[in-house]
Each structure stands twice: as C-alpha cells, then as structure tokens.
Amino acid sequence: VDRIFSGIQPTGTPHLGNYLGAIQNWVNLQEKCSSVLYSIMDMHSLTMPKEPAVLRQNILDTTAAILACGIDPKKCFLFRQSLVPEHAELAWILGCLTNVPRLLRLPQWKMKRASQNREGTVGLLTYPVLQAADILLYKSTRVPVGEDQVLHLELAQDIAQQFNKKYGEFFPVPKAILSTTKKIKSLRDPAVKMSKSDPQKLATVNIADSPDEIVLKFRKAVTDFTSEVTYDPTARPGVSNLVSIHAAVTGLSIKEVLHQATGLDTAHYKMVVAESVIQKFAPIRNEIKKLQEDKSHLIKVLEDGAEKAKELAAPIYQEIRRLVGFQ
C-alpha cells in the first residue's frame, strides 16, 4: 500500500513558512493518495519546556488552522500522536536498535541542546527515534519533509533496514517527498528561516495575522540599498525572499512574478507582496476563528482520527511484538 505519513508540532497557529513548506503540500497529497495520515505531534513538543495549559490550547489552535487550510478528515486520518500509545512503545523497541553516536551527530541535537544550557534532555536526544516510530508504525512508504528533516528520515530508513535485517523483511523503507517551495526566510534576517520562536515579532508572518499586522511586517522587511526587484538569493537574500513568498502564495513562477514587478521599487513591491499574502489568508483566517469557537468539534476530529489510526496500527504492532519475542 502506498501510504503517506507526516506530522506537525502544536505550536499554535502556523506561520507562512509552515503553510507554504508543509500544509499546502499536505492538502495536495490528500487528494492524490488513498492512504494518508497527518498527526499533531504533541509528544514531540515536550522536547522543549511547555506549560500544560499552553500546550492544550496550541493543540486546538494548530488543529483549527490545518482544517481551515483545507485538510479534510474524510480524506485523511488527522489525529493526536499521544492518543495512539503504540507510537511510544515502538519508539522503545527501535531505540534499542539505534546507537547513541548516530543521534549525537544530528544537527538538531547540537542546536537545540544549546538552549537547554548545553545539557539537553534524553527526550531531545531520542526524539528522532520517536519520529522513526511515527512513520514505521503504519508501514508508511512516503514522507513529506523539509530539507531540515532529511537526516531524520535517513535515520528512519536505516532503522527500518536494521529491523528487517534482524527480524526479517517487515518494514517498507520510506522515501522522502521533498517540498518544491523555496525555504521561507525571516523577514528581519534573511540568513535564517522563518520561525515561530524568533524573538523578533516582525520576523514571522502567522497565517491568522490581521491585514494591518501583515502590512507592518512586510513594510519592515529587511532588503538592501538597490531599489529594483530582482531574484538572486545569494547577493540579495532579502528581496529574493519576498519574490519567493510572492510566487508561492500566487502560484506564479519566479519569472512571472519578476515580470509583474517591472518598474516597481522595493518599497512598493513589499506592499504588493503583503496584499497577495492578505488575499491568500483572508478566507483561512475567517475559518480559523469559526473553528476555534467550537472546541468540542476540534477534540472530536482528533479523537475520531486517533481511533482510525489505532485500527491501522494495532495489527502491525501486534506482529512487531511477535517478531521481537514479546508474544
């Protein structure tokens, strides 16, 4: 079975980069594939400190946002990771096949550990193994990933092969579906990607931002001293980021966007990009507000999705238990 699995951490309402890099792709994939699972990764979110009340609200806000963006629970399984305990149980089994030096080399461990006083928790070190379990529990064959997650998928591929070598051919080796969208950069520092955790509030556009907030953020976007609009990510990263955003939200090519921008200086072009983002997200923003008012509906969507995910996972996990000798 061709099966797609992907997940998103519950950080509240997603930002522009999340939408263009992942969620938009998710919507397209649910139309093309008959077996698709999307998970709200609440277990992964504990790798960085979270207040319980904030996490609870973030789970609901993330769910509302991805539903508003077009994810349809009738066309995919949308569920909360922690409602399917087999994820954690399989992670333990796979962790016993994974060597520590491999995990220590992963860039996310090195980067995020710095924010934990260079100590780092066991969860932060081993969450890539949990990611492998998330994928393999459903015998997923394809995984949509961004560039920054390719090494983690390679670990999942290696773990699948390690398991198959030890216990016989069981897991398909999952392949990556790489996003075709250029990585969206911070509006305040085009050297780094757009991020929810960026301390500069003007750096990140959230999909639920008001039109005024969007205009302000683009007006303050860092460009350079050349007024012409051109595309050269190396020499002109700030302007090129605006061009990438404009192309992605309109569905036009870089060439078409540049043609439209002929004769505009960067100050005016920023407002053109802001307007295209506002138009793209206006209906989504309205739908998010509507969905957030019906908390019980959001909870039910995730619980119903979890029941379906459990039905799919149960026979696969029972066979894993038999293979490793638990029964």
Summary of the structure (lengths in Angstrom):
residues: 327
radius of gyration: 20.8
end to end distance: 26.3
largest distance: 71.5
contacts: 1048
relative contact order: 0.14
helix: 59%
strand: 9%
